[in-house]
Amino acid sequence: MMNLATGTDNDLYVNQAVVFIEDAIQYRSINHRVDSKSLWLYRWYYSRICQWILSLTITIILALAFIETPSSLTVTSDIRYRLPPWNPPCGLTESIELLCFLVFMIDVSVKSYLIGWEEFRKTKWLMAYILTLIVSLADWVVSLSFSCTESVRIRRILRPFFLLQNSSMMKKTLKSINSTLPEMASVVLLLAVHLSLFTMFAMLLFARTKDGQQDKEWVGYFRNLPDSLTSLLVLLTTANNPDVMLPAYSKNRAYSIFFILFTVLGNLFLMNLLTAIIYNQFRGYLLKSVQSSLFRRRLGIRAAFEVLCPLKETPANAQELYVSAGDLFQVLQKVEMDSRCKQAITRSLKTCSCDRLSAAQFQKLFEELDKDAIKQHPPSPEYQSHFMRKIQLAFGHPYFGYLGNVVALANIVSICVVLVMDADKQPSERDDFFLGAINCFFILYYLLEMLLKILAMGLKRYLSYPSNRFDGLLTGILLILEIATFAVYGFPHPGWRPELMGLLSLWDMVRLLNMLIVFRFLRIIPNMKFMALVVTTLLDLVKNLRAFAGILVVVFYAFAITGIMLFKGAVVPMGNISIVNTTSGNRTLQCGTYEQLEYWPNNFDDFAAAVVTLWDVMVVNNWQVFLEAFSRYSSPWAKTYFVAWWLISSVIWVNLFVALLLENFIHKWDRRCHWEPLSDIEYQRTVELMFRMIKRSGAICIQVKRGSDLPCSTECKSPQESVNLTAEETQYLLSCAYFTC
């Protein structure tokens, strides 16, 4: 075994390898300082406690919107019944904000130092981070100077940036969205042209005439250009269909052709074309993200190999690279990683007969990081009695579990039948004897099933399955409530009617808990191939939805704060005015308006109410009510705000969600129908060659960097001796495939 150099250099190499392996585990870039002090700071910064503090700080500064003026701490957001909220005194939330800003300043300072000045100047996110902090601090000072009475606080709109810059996946998603903006802009332009042409045609077609019947269309929807644009824009989302058509259609059925043609061209063609463009851009997005993460992992492992391995010149003047097993043991002792992976790697290393590891062997050891943990269930008990073994075989068989699912289905059906039969009966007319009897029977069966499974599997093995734990907990709760019900009301008998005591009687609680038995059917999903495919798609979607959900949170937050600044206090209650259905006069009294529908809780008087209002608009059901009401209560330009929100949330984000769902499902469907092993060509290039190759002047240069106090050794190969790299791979290598000397 050959050791590393000596003393300080040896410790530096080991610490570098430790950090690179931890970078690989967390899919981080290796492009950062690697001197001894920087390595200590780097590990401290990415420690669990520091990252937890940073995440908590981001959560706190975002949550301040709920308690700072205007506060959301009221029972209801309905402006007719809402009591004056508690508003914090000036300086309370500002002090919390200042502490958050201090944490962010430390965060950006450490990040900037670790990546170095040269890389810092290229990182636009860090520059924007600093600029955001400067503007926020300046606005914070202005707020205190005005004693917290100013209505516009710019720093509140900038808060979502702190969440955005802390997530690499959100940055990647934004980059993908930015790259597809030209294609989306072309479709949006077509939509605008489509909307404008049909608006002009509608204003000519439904112009004001002497015919009072025809004027209904003009008065209600096409009085002027803004109203006409709004009516057809809402029709594009089908929110006001067929209301917008009925006045003209009631006079002449030929008018329906105009509205049908507009909807078909706009909603069915152009809107779906936009979905297709977004899907085409995001096709392969998830797979590329996974490949990029795996690339970083292999790059980090290779970097650890490079700093650990000495170079031994062979007689043929070739380079033979290897790592001492003892050095790797020393590194593994310092690396913070999952105990299962560390034990598996250590076990593989001990079983290896060689004292030196090549690059391929080194990478193979760390393939354990890519494997999911397989939970080992405790063994079943071994019975000596032949009769007990037969019982164990019978009640440990999967068919016994299927029987339990059938019984649970029968339980659900019986409860539903009884509830349907008693739906129209008065409480005094109901006879709960039948439901009480079958409920007692099913609970006894669940108890017997649980005991028999424990007998067949053993208690430890039974509890090792989450489904069994859920069934056992549910059975125990049902049994306790059933005993309590019998103690209070007695045993079921004809004419048995348990009395309602408090909010829920024990009897109602038993019936509600019985409905939870439906979750027992989740255990059969893996046995149904198509259902399993759908469920796994949904589960993977949840795992990969964090970046998209984060972007939605950012947009929601920014629009909610903007809405508060624009429309706070704009909507006022009408008092005791009676709402009637009219078609003329004061339009606020018309059927289908904000007041008649009693949309009073939907407002922008506080942050929580603003978020709910934006959600209602995003769903686009009756969103024309919000357009009309807020443009009437504040300004006609309020429509611009809601249209912008509709474009970003309903058009762009919802289509992104659809693209992500399609990508997940199609990828899994293709793997199911055409199951083929993944090609190792991409990984082979990455693992064995890419880390050591940087394209320069037609040659591939191998760089081995040993530390901040040591020079870089460089030796170049001709392109014929190397692998051909794509432009994307070359750019990635040029940006992050080597670290600072």
HELIX and SHEET records of a PDB file:
HELIX    1   1 GLY A    7  ILE A   25  1                                  19    
HELIX    2   2 SER A   36  TYR A   45  1                                  10    
HELIX    3   3 ARG A   48  ILE A   67  1                                  20    
HELIX    4   4 LEU A   92  ILE A  115  1                                  24    
HELIX    5   5 TRP A  117  LYS A  122  1                                   6    
HELIX    6   6 LYS A  124  SER A  145  1                                  22    
HELIX    7   7 ILE A  154  LEU A  158  1                                   5    
HELIX    8   8 PRO A  160  GLN A  165  1                                   6    
HELIX    9   9 SER A  168  LEU A  205  1                                  38    
HELIX   10  10 GLY A  212  GLY A  220  1                                   9    
HELIX   11  11 LEU A  225  LEU A  236  1                                  12    
HELIX   12  12 LEU A  246  TYR A  249  1                                   4    
HELIX   13  13 ARG A  253  TYR A  255  5                                   3    
HELIX   14  14 SER A  256  THR A  263  1                                   8    
HELIX   15  15 VAL A  264  LEU A  270  3                                   7    
HELIX   16  16 MET A  271  PHE A  282  1                                  12    
HELIX   17  17 TYR A  285  LEU A  308  1                                  24    
HELIX   18  18 ALA A  325  LYS A  334  1                                  10    
HELIX   19  19 SER A  339  THR A  351  1                                  13    
HELIX   20  20 ALA A  359  LEU A  365  1                                   7    
HELIX   21  21 PHE A  366  ASP A  370  5                                   5    
HELIX   22  22 HIS A  386  PHE A  395  1                                  10    
HELIX   23  23 PRO A  398  MET A  421  1                                  24    
HELIX   24  24 PRO A  427  GLU A  429  5                                   3    
HELIX   25  25 PHE A  433  MET A  457  1                                  25    
HELIX   26  26 LEU A  459  LEU A  463  1                                   5    
HELIX   27  27 PRO A  466  TYR A  489  1                                  24    
HELIX   28  28 LEU A  506  MET A  515  1                                  10    
HELIX   29  29 LEU A  516  ASN A  527  5                                  12    
HELIX   30  30 LYS A  529  ASN A  544  1                                  16    
HELIX   31  31 ARG A  546  PHE A  567  1                                  22    
HELIX   32  32 ARG A  587  LEU A  589  5                                   3    
HELIX   33  33 PHE A  607  VAL A  619  1                                  13    
HELIX   34  34 TRP A  623  TYR A  633  1                                  11    
HELIX   35  35 ALA A  638  TRP A  645  1                                   8    
HELIX   36  36 TRP A  646  TRP A  653  3                                   8    
HELIX   37  37 VAL A  654  CYS A  673  1                                  20    
HELIX   38  38 ILE A  681  GLU A  688  1                                   8    
HELIX   39  39 MET A  690  ARG A  692  5                                   3    
HELIX   40  40 PRO A  719  GLU A  721  5                                   3    
HELIX   41  41 ALA A  727  CYS A  736  1                                  10    
SHEET    1   A 2 LEU A 311  GLU A 313  0                                        
SHEET    2   A 2 GLN A 319  LEU A 321 -1                                        
SHEET    1   B 2 VAL A 323  SER A 324  0                                        
SHEET    2   B 2 ARG A 356  LEU A 357 -1                                        
SHEET    1   C 3 ILE A 694  ARG A 696  0                                        
SHEET    2   C 3 ALA A 699  VAL A 704 -1                                        
SHEET    3   C 3 SER A 713  LYS A 717 -1                                        
END                                                                             
